[in-house]
Amino acid sequence: MVRSGKRSTVETHRRTVMKTVSWRIVATLTTGIIVYIFTGEILLSLGVIGVEGLTKILFYYLHERAWNMIQWGKTKHPLASIPVNKELVPEDMEKVKQQLKDLGYLD
């Protein structure tokens, strides 16, 4: 069997959002600490943390949406062109897996 080397799991939107928020917290606190080290002013540091955190979340969101419109670097799933009329239920998923095994696509 040929392996593509790609992961078999897909990251959920919720996980991506949580990773984004956690990284933004770390990065914003880092900026606040740097501002405090250079200025010694806690109020200035807190102000920078507030403004920087909110603006970078907005700009990151816009950046991601813009990149989402660009097709470069994206690959289509081989089954993406098949029109599907309903949600795939677990029982049907097992049938699809079995068919793929029978055709030699899965171990």
C-alpha positions, 0 to 999 in steps of 0.5 A, a space after each residue: 500500500 502507498 502511504 501519503 505521509 499525511 495525518 489521518 486526523 483533521 484539526 477541528 475549528 474549535 481546536 484551531 481557535 483555542 490554539 490561536 487564543 492561547 498563542 495570542 495570550 503568550 505573545 501579548 504577555 511577552 510584548 507587555 513584559 518587554 514594554 515593562 522592561 524597557 520603560 518600567 511603566 506598568 500602566 503603559 505595559 497594560 495599555 500596550 497589552 490591551 491594544 496589541 492583543 485586540 488589534 493582532 487578533 483582528 489582523 490575524 483573522 483578516 490575514 487568515 480569511 485572505 489566505 483562505 481565498 487563495 487557492 495556491 498550495 491547497 490540494 483537493 481531496 480526491 473524492 471532493 467532486 462527488 456530490 453527496 446528498 446527506 451527512 455520512 453516518 457511522 454505519 455508512 462510513 464502515 461500508 465506505 471503508 470496506 469498499 476502499 479496502 476491497 479496491 486496495 486503497 486501505 489496508 
